[in-house]
Amino acid sequence: MTTLTKTKPATLAPEAISIAAEAAIRRIAPLWPLKHFVAVNPFLGFTAQPFTEAATEIARTTGDRITATRAEYAALIAAGHITDADLKVAASKTLTADALKAAAFTPSAMPDRLPTVAEIAASQQNLAWPRILLDHCGAFAARHFDNSEATWVGPVESLGLWDDFKFEQRHDRTLELIGLPGLRSFIAALPDDAAAAIQTLTATLGLSEAGLASYYHRLLADLPGWAGHARYRLWQAELAGKTDTALTELLAVRLAYEAALLQTLPAPAEWEAAKAEIAAPAVPSQALIIDAALQRAQEHAYQRQLIEKLENQITPEMLGQAPARPDVQAVFCIDVRSEPFRRAFERQSPGIETMGFAGFFGLAIDYVRMGQKEALAHCPVLLAPGLTIHEHVHGASEDESESILIDTQIARRTKGALASFKRAAVAGFAYVETLGPLYAFKLVTDSLGITRPAPRPSHSGLAESTASRLAPDISELDIDTMAGAGEAILRAMSMVGPFAPLVLFAGHGSTSLNNPHATGLDCGACGGHDGAPNARVAAGILNVPAVRARLAEKGITIPADTWFLAGLHDTTTDDLKIYDEMLVPAARTADLAKLKAHLAATRTAARLERAPSLGLAADTDINANIERRANDWAQVRPEWGLANCAAFIAAPRHRTKGINLEGRSFLHSYDHAEDAKNGYPVLNLIMVAPMVVASWISLQYYGSALDPHTLGAGNKLLHNAVGSLGVLEGYGGDLRPGLPFQSVHNGEKSMHEPLRLSVIIEAPTSAMDAVIAANQGVHDLISNEWLYLFAMDAGGKLHRWLSPGTWA
């Protein structure tokens, strides 16, 4: 085995290498940390390519399949779910419907991934180099990216990733002992600048410009989780107008190992053949073209059924005459879990009117909870917060607030000190020996659901009586800011009158225990947090008399007897908590009591509808079982989240009211006639924000359901959390992206049908074409078939977007 030598200078143009590295980096989907985990499109870096071309590139770099297997399509055809009519829609001039059907019953193989030096070395040396490097890089990344959470930290915590890597390799002999002698001196001789090192290492590997971005992406795809975390850091930095180089530096690390291994190959000619394969252009195979067509047929099958429901909708007349002024208006998040609840709520009374809007209610806020310094961004991850709101104790004097704040900080520090004591290398043994037996009683009561293993996050260490008084403090906002926010909120909701006596803004969150991905069940529109703060701020602003006076000047008149309420829909239990009841005017107390009675009946109806999907039989105590799941620390499926989401509909509620959409549709209220008066700003907002976020959610569930072991997070039962960064499946290796297997599968069958999102908007096609033309990202999603866009006309008929200006 040859001792490694100093690398050669680069020969490729530095600009070509930089462009290829940047292209590879942009193909990586960001992975948000567990503390605010949100759904992300795993194919985010490929949306500028048509779906089939992207499938080819993804297969050769990541090895992931982005369509189902032939056997799955064949089963859908055999069951009659995919019909001949669906196959005909998916057919082309060169691929008939009959040929598609025959192909579905013919197995096909995935193309091979691009080769790496590590794979060649593994075959020649009989050493599992890909796995060795995965574990080695994973352990290094876990230490480097630690957010000051580890009890023992490394000596170079402040260094950049590449500097940290070079420092560590000066002392780490592990890989040299395994089979890379001279590795430390090899890495020490590399440039101290990561970008310069990438150029040097690329030349050492003898790579040409052709296929370079694909090869770089192939290396990063071996660590999709840690690469995703580094991409998240870059995403956050760019939102703030800055940058982050961690992902570029991680690429340099992977290249360093490749170049080092190259010099140990007994038969380097195999690498020469591999380079030719890397440089070859990516051309979609006939098998992938067929798979993409079968996927289109499956999606048309769903669209066909959805269109049938919409065209046979129940008319407003059939639903009963609603009063001229509603008794209650309730605005829910567009989240698909709101659809069954809204439907059940509307059944309680003709005077109930519901609307849908993104769960942050148009307020991009940084929310600072009582006693905490870190602000939580309660807004979609596509946005940067514009307002900072602090939590306070409602109705407390200055002295009382200060006392509560001190008590909270003391409780938190005491808890932190105890946690540190438990984790300490030596003290941890004493903790178990001394206090362990005393903890047995709590373990039993926690397991039986009598006590709660962990306090609710929003309580901030406070007693229940005090925590119930916590509220966002809007007194920090000036009248101009509040009036501007109030107008933006109402116009974006197409809510300009008439107003009901009670208007409820219902955010949503989820309750579960011992669940690393818990925030993934909260509101994606609120950055993986619950929407209660946003709802309370929105309601508080619109209850301010001076704000209402300003709104009246803008043409939005809110009656003096209208009161805005805030609530939180718990999607695990279907409870809906009303906040700040003590502030409701006496004239509205009877209306509030009636509202709460309707909500109680709605909770029961919604639970009964969801029970079968949770495996709860009708003859059991549904209420008790639902509550138990939320507090069971062994429950791996507290709820189904957004599983089976498939459509996004932006239209007036009468287009969908009374239709059972089976909890599969994002429902956004939208009145294009009102929006047209101002030049369609709301339509633009819907298509560049909620529609895009919904597609992210749809495609994350899509990927996690198609391949839960590579595009998903694998088996939840094997997860180990890496601080607040993410989870490992097992004891080491890579962070797991996507959703756990248990989030999309009930153990017997998949609970999510992987479909690209079908978007239906009631608006003029010309207005939508203008939005598409002005936003490249939106254009890419639609024109490259990462989602389907339909326009609904005044008669309720649908027209599908085919190309700019062409609808059919």
C-alpha positions in Angstrom: 0.0 0.0 0.0 1.5 3.3 -1.1 2.2 6.2 1.3 0.2 9.2 0.2 2.1 12.0 -1.6 1.6 15.7 -1.9 -1.1 16.7 -4.3 -0.6 18.4 -7.7 -1.7 21.9 -8.6 -5.1 22.3 -10.2 -5.3 22.4 -14.0 -9.0 23.1 -14.6 -10.1 26.8 -14.7 -10.9 27.9 -11.1 -14.2 29.5 -12.4 -15.4 26.1 -13.8 -14.7 24.4 -10.5 -16.4 27.1 -8.5 -19.5 27.0 -10.8 -19.7 23.2 -10.5 -19.3 23.3 -6.7 -22.0 26.0 -6.4 -24.3 23.9 -8.7 -23.8 20.8 -6.5 -24.5 22.8 -3.3 -27.7 24.2 -4.7 -29.0 20.6 -5.4 -28.9 19.8 -1.7 -32.2 20.3 0.1 -31.9 22.1 3.5 -32.7 20.1 6.6 -34.2 22.1 9.5 -33.2 21.2 13.0 -35.6 19.3 15.3 -36.5 22.3 17.4 -38.3 23.8 14.4 -38.5 20.9 11.9 -40.5 21.8 8.8 -41.3 19.9 5.6 -38.9 20.5 2.8 -39.1 19.5 -0.9 -36.3 16.9 -1.1 -35.9 17.7 -4.8 -35.7 21.4 -4.2 -32.4 21.7 -6.1 -33.8 20.0 -9.2 -37.0 22.0 -9.8 -35.3 24.0 -12.7 -35.3 20.7 -14.6 -38.2 18.8 -16.1 -39.4 15.9 -13.8 -38.1 13.1 -16.0 -34.7 14.7 -16.5 -34.4 15.3 -12.8 -35.3 11.7 -12.1 -32.4 10.7 -14.3 -29.9 13.0 -12.5 -31.2 12.1 -9.0 -30.9 8.3 -9.8 -27.2 8.7 -10.9 -26.2 10.9 -8.0 -28.3 10.0 -5.0 -29.5 6.6 -6.1 -33.1 7.6 -5.1 -36.2 6.6 -7.0 -38.7 9.5 -7.5 -41.4 7.3 -8.9 -43.1 4.2 -7.5 -42.1 0.7 -8.5 -43.7 -1.0 -11.5 -45.3 -3.5 -9.1 -47.1 -0.7 -7.3 -48.4 0.8 -10.5 -49.5 -2.7 -11.6 -51.4 -3.2 -8.4 -53.3 0.2 -8.9 -54.2 -0.8 -12.5 -55.3 -4.3 -11.4 -57.5 -2.7 -8.7 -59.1 -0.3 -11.2 -57.7 2.8 -9.4 -55.7 3.7 -12.6 -58.1 3.3 -15.5 -57.5 3.1 -19.3 -58.6 6.7 -19.5 -55.9 7.7 -17.0 -53.3 5.8 -19.0 -54.4 7.5 -22.2 -53.9 10.9 -20.7 -50.4 9.9 -19.7 -49.5 8.4 -23.1 -47.6 10.1 -25.8 -46.9 9.8 -29.5 -44.1 7.2 -28.8 -45.7 5.6 -25.8 -49.3 4.3 -26.2 -51.7 3.5 -23.3 -51.5 -0.2 -24.1 -47.7 -0.1 -24.0 -47.8 1.7 -20.7 -50.2 -0.9 -19.2 -48.0 -3.7 -20.4 -44.8 -2.0 -19.0 -46.4 -1.6 -15.6 -46.4 -5.4 -15.3 -42.8 -5.6 -16.4 -40.1 -5.1 -13.7 -37.4 -2.5 -14.4 -34.1 -1.8 -12.7 -32.8 1.5 -11.4 -29.7 2.9 -13.2 -26.4 2.6 -11.4 -25.1 5.5 -9.3 -22.0 7.3 -10.5 -18.9 5.5 -9.1 -16.6 7.0 -6.5 -13.0 6.2 -5.5 -14.3 5.0 -2.2 -16.4 2.3 -3.9 -13.6 1.3 -6.2 -11.2 1.0 -3.2 -13.8 -1.0 -1.3 -13.9 -3.6 -4.1 -10.2 -3.7 -4.6 -9.1 -3.7 -1.0 -12.0 -5.6 0.6 -12.6 -2.8 3.0 -16.0 -1.1 3.4 -14.7 2.4 2.7 -18.0 4.0 1.9 -19.4 2.9 5.3 -16.1 3.7 7.1 -16.1 7.2 5.7 -19.8 7.7 6.4 -19.3 6.9 10.1 -16.1 8.9 10.3 -17.6 12.0 8.6 -20.8 11.7 10.6 -19.0 11.7 13.9 -16.9 14.7 12.8 -20.0 16.6 11.6 -21.9 15.8 14.8 -19.1 17.3 16.9 -18.4 20.3 14.6 -22.1 21.3 14.2 -22.9 20.9 17.9 -24.8 24.0 19.1 -23.0 24.2 22.4 -25.2 21.3 23.6 -22.6 18.7 24.3 -21.3 18.4 27.8 -17.8 17.9 26.5 -16.9 20.2 23.6 -13.9 20.0 21.3 -10.9 22.4 21.6 -11.5 24.1 18.3 -15.2 24.9 18.6 -14.8 28.3 17.0 -13.0 27.1 13.8 -14.7 26.8 10.4 -15.5 23.3 9.2 -12.4 22.9 6.9 -10.0 24.4 9.5 -11.6 22.1 12.2 -11.1 19.1 9.9 -7.5 19.9 9.2 -6.8 20.4 12.9 -8.5 17.1 13.8 -6.6 15.1 11.1 -3.3 16.3 12.6 -4.1 14.0 15.6 -6.6 11.4 14.4 -4.8 8.2 13.3 -8.0 6.1 12.9 -8.1 6.0 9.1 -4.3 5.5 8.9 -4.6 2.4 11.0 -7.5 1.1 8.9 -5.7 1.5 5.6 -4.7 5.0 4.7 -1.1 5.5 5.8 0.2 9.0 5.4 -3.3 10.5 5.5 -2.4 13.1 8.1 0.5 14.6 6.2 -1.5 14.4 3.0 -4.3 16.6 4.5 -1.8 18.9 6.2 -0.3 19.7 2.8 -3.6 20.8 1.4 -4.4 24.6 1.1 -5.9 26.2 4.2 -8.7 27.7 2.1 -11.4 25.2 1.3 -12.1 26.6 -2.2 -8.5 26.3 -3.1 -8.4 22.8 -1.7 -11.3 21.8 -3.9 -9.4 23.0 -7.0 -6.3 21.1 -5.9 -8.2 17.9 -5.1 -10.2 18.0 -8.3 -6.9 18.1 -10.3 -5.5 15.3 -8.2 -8.5 13.2 -9.2 -8.0 14.1 -12.8 -11.6 15.2 -13.3 -12.8 17.1 -16.4 -15.4 19.9 -16.5 -18.0 17.6 -18.0 -20.1 16.0 -15.2 -18.1 17.7 -12.5 -21.2 19.2 -10.7 -22.8 15.7 -10.8 -19.7 14.1 -9.2 -19.6 16.8 -6.5 -23.3 16.2 -5.8 -22.7 12.4 -5.7 -20.1 12.9 -2.9 -22.4 15.2 -0.9 -25.3 12.8 -1.5 -23.4 10.2 0.6 -24.1 12.5 3.6 -27.5 13.9 2.7 -28.4 14.7 6.3 -25.3 16.5 7.4 -25.1 18.2 3.9 -28.7 19.2 4.4 -27.9 20.7 7.8 -25.1 22.7 6.2 -27.5 23.8 3.5 -29.9 25.0 6.1 -27.2 27.1 7.6 -26.6 28.7 4.2 -30.4 29.2 3.7 -30.7 31.0 7.1 -27.6 33.1 6.4 -28.9 34.2 3.0 -32.3 35.2 4.5 -30.3 37.6 6.7 -28.2 38.8 3.7 -25.1 36.9 4.7 -23.5 33.6 3.6 -22.2 30.4 5.1 -19.4 28.2 3.7 -19.9 25.0 5.7 -21.4 23.0 2.8 -18.5 24.0 0.5 -16.1 23.0 3.2 -17.9 19.7 3.6 -17.4 19.1 -0.1 -13.7 19.7 0.4 -13.6 17.1 3.1 -15.2 14.4 0.9 -12.9 15.3 -2.0 -9.9 14.9 0.4 -10.8 11.4 1.2 -11.4 10.6 -2.4 -8.0 11.9 -3.5 -6.3 10.1 -0.6 -7.9 6.8 -1.4 -7.0 7.2 -5.1 -3.3 6.9 -4.3 -3.9 3.6 -2.6 -5.7 1.8 -5.4 -3.9 -1.4 -6.6 -5.5 -1.0 -10.0 -6.0 2.8 -10.8 -7.2 2.1 -14.3 -10.7 1.3 -12.9 -10.9 5.0 -11.9 -10.0 6.1 -15.4 -13.1 4.2 -16.7 -15.1 5.7 -13.9 -14.2 9.2 -14.9 -15.5 8.5 -18.4 -18.8 7.5 -16.9 -18.9 10.6 -14.8 -18.3 12.8 -17.8 -21.0 11.1 -19.9 -24.2 13.2 -20.3 -27.3 12.2 -18.3 -30.0 11.0 -20.7 -33.4 9.7 -19.5 -33.7 6.0 -20.1 -36.8 4.5 -21.7 -37.5 2.8 -18.3 -37.5 6.2 -16.5 -39.7 7.7 -19.2 -42.2 4.9 -18.7 -42.1 5.3 -14.9 -42.8 9.0 -15.2 -45.8 8.4 -17.4 -47.2 5.8 -15.0 -46.8 8.3 -12.2 -48.7 10.9 -14.3 -51.5 8.3 -14.8 -51.8 7.8 -11.1 -52.0 11.5 -10.5 -54.7 11.9 -13.2 -56.7 9.2 -11.4 -56.8 11.4 -8.3 -57.5 14.6 -10.3 -60.4 12.8 -12.1 -62.0 12.0 -8.8 -61.4 15.4 -7.3 -62.9 17.2 -10.4 -65.9 15.0 -10.2 -66.5 16.0 -6.6 -66.1 19.7 -7.4 -68.4 19.6 -10.4 -71.1 17.7 -8.4 -70.7 20.0 -5.4 -73.5 20.7 -3.0 -74.9 24.2 -3.8 -75.3 26.9 -1.2 -79.1 26.5 -1.6 -78.9 22.8 -0.7 -76.9 23.6 2.4 -79.7 25.8 3.8 -80.1 29.6 3.9 -77.2 31.2 5.8 -78.0 34.5 7.6 -77.0 37.8 5.9 -74.5 38.3 8.8 -72.8 35.1 10.0 -73.1 34.3 13.7 -69.4 33.2 13.8 -66.5 33.4 11.3 -63.6 31.2 12.0 -60.3 31.4 10.1 -58.3 28.2 10.1 -54.9 27.3 8.7 -54.9 26.0 5.2 -53.3 22.8 6.6 -55.1 19.6 5.3 -55.9 18.6 8.9 -58.2 21.7 9.2 -60.5 20.5 6.3 -62.3 17.7 8.3 -62.6 19.9 11.3 -64.0 22.9 9.3 -66.5 20.6 7.6 -67.7 19.2 11.0 -67.8 22.7 12.5 -69.9 24.1 9.6 -72.4 21.2 10.1 -73.2 22.6 13.6 -75.1 25.7 12.3 -75.9 27.6 9.1 -74.6 30.7 10.9 -71.1 29.3 11.0 -68.7 30.5 8.2 -65.1 29.2 8.0 -62.2 30.4 5.9 -58.7 29.2 5.2 -55.5 31.1 5.4 -51.8 30.3 6.1 -51.6 29.7 9.8 -49.2 32.6 10.6 -52.1 34.9 9.6 -49.9 37.1 7.6 -47.7 38.0 10.6 -44.1 37.1 10.2 -43.0 37.4 13.8 -40.1 36.6 16.1 -41.7 35.4 19.3 -39.8 35.6 22.6 -41.4 33.5 25.3 -41.4 34.5 28.9 -37.9 34.1 30.5 -36.2 33.1 27.2 -33.7 35.1 25.2 -33.9 33.2 21.9 -36.6 34.4 19.6 -38.6 31.7 17.6 -39.5 32.6 14.0 -43.2 32.1 13.7 -43.5 32.4 9.9 -42.9 30.3 6.8 -39.3 29.5 6.2 -39.4 31.3 2.9 -39.8 34.6 4.9 -37.7 36.5 7.4 -39.5 37.8 10.5 -40.4 41.5 10.4 -41.7 42.0 13.9 -40.5 41.0 17.4 -43.2 40.2 20.0 -42.4 39.4 23.6 -44.5 37.3 25.9 -45.8 38.8 29.1 -48.1 37.9 32.0 -51.5 39.5 31.2 -52.9 41.7 33.9 -49.7 41.6 36.0 -48.1 44.6 37.7 -44.5 45.4 36.9 -43.4 44.0 40.2 -45.4 40.8 39.7 -44.0 40.3 36.1 -40.5 40.8 37.4 -41.1 38.2 40.1 -42.5 35.6 37.7 -39.6 36.2 35.3 -37.1 35.5 38.1 -38.9 32.4 39.2 -39.0 31.1 35.6 -35.3 31.7 35.1 -34.4 30.0 38.4 -36.6 27.0 37.5 -35.0 26.7 34.1 -31.4 27.0 35.5 -32.2 24.4 38.2 -33.5 22.0 35.6 -30.5 22.6 33.4 -28.1 22.0 36.2 -29.8 18.7 37.1 -29.7 17.7 33.4 -26.0 18.5 33.3 -25.4 16.5 36.5 -27.3 13.5 35.0 -25.2 13.6 31.8 -21.8 14.1 33.4 -19.4 11.2 33.0 -19.0 10.3 36.6 -21.9 12.0 38.3 -24.4 10.2 36.1 -23.7 6.9 37.9 -24.2 8.5 41.3 -27.5 10.0 40.0 -28.8 6.6 39.0 -27.6 4.9 42.2 -29.0 7.6 44.5 -32.1 8.9 42.9 -33.0 6.2 40.4 -35.2 4.1 42.7 -37.1 7.3 43.8 -37.9 7.9 40.1 -39.7 4.6 39.7 -43.0 5.9 40.9 -43.0 8.7 38.3 -42.0 6.3 35.6 -45.1 4.2 36.4 -47.5 7.2 36.6 -46.0 8.7 33.4 -46.4 5.4 31.6 -50.1 5.2 32.7 -50.7 8.7 31.6 -51.5 9.9 35.1 -48.6 12.4 35.0 -46.9 14.0 32.1 -43.2 13.1 31.5 -42.4 16.5 30.1 -44.0 20.0 30.7 -45.7 21.6 27.7 -43.1 23.7 25.9 -45.2 26.8 26.0 -45.3 26.8 29.8 -41.7 28.0 30.1 -41.2 26.4 33.5 -44.2 28.2 35.0 -47.0 26.8 37.2 -50.2 26.0 35.3 -52.1 28.9 36.9 -49.4 31.4 35.8 -48.9 29.8 32.4 -52.6 30.3 31.5 -52.0 34.1 31.8 -49.1 34.2 29.4 -49.9 36.4 26.3 -48.1 38.2 23.5 -47.5 41.9 24.3 -48.7 44.0 21.4 -48.2 47.3 23.4 -44.7 47.4 21.9 -46.2 48.0 18.4 -47.1 51.5 17.3 -50.4 52.3 15.8 -49.1 52.6 12.2 -47.5 49.2 12.4 -50.7 47.6 13.8 -53.0 49.3 11.3 -50.8 48.3 8.4 -50.7 44.7 9.7 -54.5 44.6 10.3 -55.3 45.8 6.8 -52.8 43.3 5.2 -54.3 40.5 7.3 -57.9 41.1 6.3 -57.3 41.9 2.6 -55.1 38.8 2.2 -58.0 36.7 3.6 -60.4 38.4 1.3 -62.2 39.4 4.5 -63.5 42.9 4.2 -67.1 42.4 5.5 -69.6 41.6 6.6 -68.1 40.7 10.0 -69.7 38.3 12.5 -70.2 39.2 16.1 -67.4 36.7 16.9 -64.4 36.2 14.6 -62.1 33.4 15.5 -58.5 33.1 14.3 -57.6 29.4 15.0 -54.0 28.5 14.8 -52.9 24.9 15.2 -50.3 22.8 17.0 -49.9 19.2 18.0 -49.5 17.3 21.3 -47.2 14.3 21.6 -44.5 13.0 23.9 -41.0 11.5 23.4 -41.2 12.6 19.8 -38.1 14.1 18.2 -40.1 15.1 15.1 -42.9 16.7 17.2 -42.4 20.2 15.6 -43.0 18.5 12.2 -46.6 18.1 13.4 -47.0 21.8 14.3 -47.7 24.5 11.9 -45.4 24.7 8.9 -46.6 28.2 8.2 -45.3 29.1 11.6 -41.8 27.7 11.1 -42.5 24.4 12.9 -44.2 26.0 15.9 -47.8 26.3 17.0 -49.8 29.2 15.6 -51.2 30.5 18.9 -49.0 33.5 19.2 -49.8 34.6 15.6 -53.5 34.2 16.1 -53.4 36.1 19.4 -51.4 39.0 17.9 -53.8 39.2 14.9 -56.9 39.2 17.1 -55.3 41.6 19.6 -54.5 44.1 16.8 -57.9 44.0 15.3 -59.6 44.6 18.7 -57.7 47.9 19.1 -60.2 50.8 18.5 -57.6 53.0 16.9 -56.7 50.3 14.5 -60.4 49.9 13.5 -60.6 53.7 13.0 -57.7 53.5 10.6 -59.2 50.5 8.8 -62.5 52.4 8.3 -60.5 55.1 6.5 -59.2 52.3 4.2 -62.7 51.1 3.4 -62.8 48.2 5.9 -65.5 48.9 8.5 -65.6 46.5 11.5 -68.8 46.8 13.5 -68.4 48.0 17.1 -70.1 44.7 18.4 -67.5 42.5 16.6 -64.9 40.8 18.8 -61.9 38.9 17.5 -60.9 35.8 19.3 -57.8 33.6 19.1 -57.7 29.9 19.5 -55.5 26.8 19.0 -56.6 23.7 17.2 -54.7 20.7 18.6 -54.6 18.4 15.6 -53.8 15.3 17.8 -56.9 15.6 20.0 -59.1 18.0 17.9 -59.5 20.2 21.0 -59.8 23.9 20.2 -58.7 26.1 23.0 -60.0 29.7 23.2 -57.5 32.3 24.6 -58.1 35.4 26.5 -61.7 34.7 27.4 -61.6 37.2 30.2 -61.3 40.0 27.6 -64.5 39.1 25.8 -67.1 41.9 26.2 -70.1 41.0 28.4 -72.4 41.4 25.3 -70.6 38.5 23.6 -70.5 36.0 26.5 -73.7 34.2 25.4 -72.3 34.0 21.8 -69.0 32.6 23.3 -70.8 29.9 25.2 -72.7 28.9 22.1 -69.4 28.8 20.1 -67.8 26.6 22.7 -70.7 24.2 22.6 -70.4 24.0 18.8 -66.6 23.3 19.2 -67.2 20.5 21.7 -69.6 18.8 19.2 -67.2 19.4 16.4 -64.4 17.8 18.4 -66.4 14.6 18.8 -67.4 14.5 15.1 -63.8 15.1 14.0 -62.5 12.4 16.3 -65.0 9.8 15.0 -63.9 10.6 11.4 -60.2 10.2 12.2 -60.6 7.1 14.4 -60.4 4.4 11.7 -57.1 5.7 10.3 -55.7 5.5 13.8 -56.9 1.9 14.3 -59.5 2.8 16.8 -62.7 0.8 16.6 -66.1 2.5 16.8 -67.1 0.4 19.8 -64.2 1.7 21.9 -64.0 4.9 24.0 -62.8 7.1 21.1 -62.3 10.2 23.3 -60.2 8.4 25.9 -58.1 6.7 23.3 -57.4 9.9 21.4 -56.4 11.7 24.6 -54.2 8.8 25.6 -52.3 8.8 22.3 -51.3 12.5 22.9 -49.8 11.7 26.3 -48.3 8.2 25.6 -44.5 8.5 25.5 -44.4 5.1 23.6 -46.7 6.2 20.8 -45.0 6.4 17.5 -48.1 7.5 15.6 -49.8 10.2 17.7 -51.5 11.5 14.5 -51.0 11.3 10.8 -49.9 14.9 10.2 -50.3 15.9 6.6 -50.2 12.4 5.2 -52.1 11.8 2.0 -52.2 15.5 1.1 -52.8 15.9 -2.6 -54.5 19.2 -3.6 -54.4 22.9 -2.9 -57.6 24.9 -3.6 -57.7 28.7 -3.5 -61.3 29.8 -4.0 -64.4 31.0 -2.1 -65.6 28.5 0.4 -68.9 27.8 -1.5 -66.8 26.0 -4.1 -65.9 23.3 -1.6 -68.4 23.6 1.2 -70.2 20.4 2.0 -67.7 18.2 0.0 -65.8 15.5 1.8 -62.3 16.2 0.6 -61.0 13.4 3.0 -58.4 15.7 4.7 -56.4 15.7 1.5 -56.7 19.3 0.4 -55.1 22.6 1.5 -58.0 25.1 1.5 -57.2 28.8 1.0 -60.0 31.3 0.9 -59.7 33.7 -2.1 -62.0 36.1 -3.9 -60.4 37.1 -7.2 -63.1 39.8 -7.8 -62.1 41.7 -4.7 -58.4 41.1 -5.4 -58.7 42.4 -9.0 -59.5 45.9 -7.6 -55.9 46.2 -6.5 -54.1 44.4 -9.3 -54.1 40.9 -7.9 -51.6 41.2 -5.0 -53.2 38.4 -3.1 -53.1 36.0 -6.0 -49.4 36.8 -6.3 -48.9 36.1 -2.6 -50.8 32.8 -2.8 -48.8 31.5 -5.7 -45.4 32.5 -4.4 -45.8 31.5 -0.8 -48.7 29.2 0.4 -48.7 27.3 -2.9 -44.9 26.8 -2.8 -45.0 25.7 0.8 -47.8 23.3 0.1 -45.7 21.8 -2.7 -42.8 21.4 -0.3 -45.0 19.5 2.1 -46.5 17.4 -0.6 -43.1 16.5 -2.0 -41.6 15.7 1.4 -44.4 13.2 2.1 -44.1 12.0 -1.5 -40.4 11.2 -1.1 -40.7 9.7 2.4 -43.5 7.4 1.3 -41.7 6.3 -1.9 -38.5 5.5 -0.1 -38.7 5.9 3.7 -35.2 4.5 4.1 -33.3 7.0 1.9 -35.6 10.0 1.3 -37.2 9.5 4.7 -35.9 9.2 8.2 -36.1 5.4 8.5 -37.4 3.5 11.5 -38.4 5.7 14.4 -37.8 3.0 16.9 -34.1 3.1 16.1 -33.7 6.9 16.3 -31.2 8.6 18.5 -31.4 12.4 18.7 -28.2 14.4 18.0 -29.0 17.3 20.4 -31.5 19.5 18.6 -30.0 19.0 15.2 -31.6 15.8 14.0 -31.7 12.0 14.4 -29.5 9.1 13.6 -30.9 5.7 12.8 -28.8 3.7 15.2 -25.6 4.8 16.9 -23.8 6.7 14.2 -23.6 7.8 10.6 -25.6 10.4 8.8 -28.5 12.6 10.0 -31.7 11.2 8.7 -33.7 13.7 6.4 -37.4 13.5 5.7 -40.1 11.8 7.8 -40.0 8.6 9.8 -41.4 5.4 8.3 -44.1 5.5 11.0 -45.3 8.9 9.8 -46.4 7.5 6.4 -47.1 3.8 7.1 -49.3 2.1 9.7 -47.4 -1.2 9.7 -49.6 -2.8 7.2 -50.0 -0.3 4.4 -48.9 3.2 3.3 -51.0 6.0 4.7 -49.7 8.4 2.0 -50.4 8.1 -1.7 -47.3 9.8 -3.3 -48.7 12.3 -5.8 -47.5 15.7 -7.0 -49.7 18.5 -5.8 -52.8 19.5 -7.8 -53.4 23.2 -7.5 -56.8 24.7 -8.3 -57.3 28.5 -8.2 -60.4 30.4 -9.1 -58.9 33.3 -10.9 -58.5 34.5 -14.5 -55.9 32.6 -16.4 -54.3 35.9 -17.6 -53.7 36.9 -14.0 -52.1 33.6 -13.2 -50.0 33.8 -16.3 -48.7 37.2 -15.2 -47.7 35.8 -11.8 -45.9 32.8 -13.4 -44.0 35.0 -15.8 -42.8 37.3 -13.0 -41.6 34.5 -10.7 -39.0 32.1 -12.0 -39.3 29.6 -9.1 -43.1 29.4 -9.6 -42.6 29.0 -13.3 -40.2 26.1 -12.8 -42.5 24.2 -10.4 -45.4 24.4 -12.9 -43.6 24.1 -16.3 -41.4 21.3 -15.2 -44.4 19.4 -13.7 -43.4 19.4 -10.0 -47.0 20.4 -9.5 -50.2 20.7 -11.7 -52.0 24.1 -12.0 -55.7 24.4 -12.8 -57.8 27.5 -13.2 -61.4 27.4 -12.1 -63.8 29.5 -14.2 -67.0 31.2 -13.1 -69.0 28.1 -14.0 -66.8 25.8 -11.9 -65.1 24.2 -14.8 -61.3 23.5 -14.7 -58.6 24.4 -17.2 -55.1 23.0 -16.9 -52.0 25.1 -17.5 -50.0 23.6 -20.4 -47.5 26.3 -21.3 -47.4 30.2 -21.0 -50.7 31.5 -22.2 -52.0 28.0 -23.1 -54.7 26.3 -20.9 -56.8 23.3 -21.8 
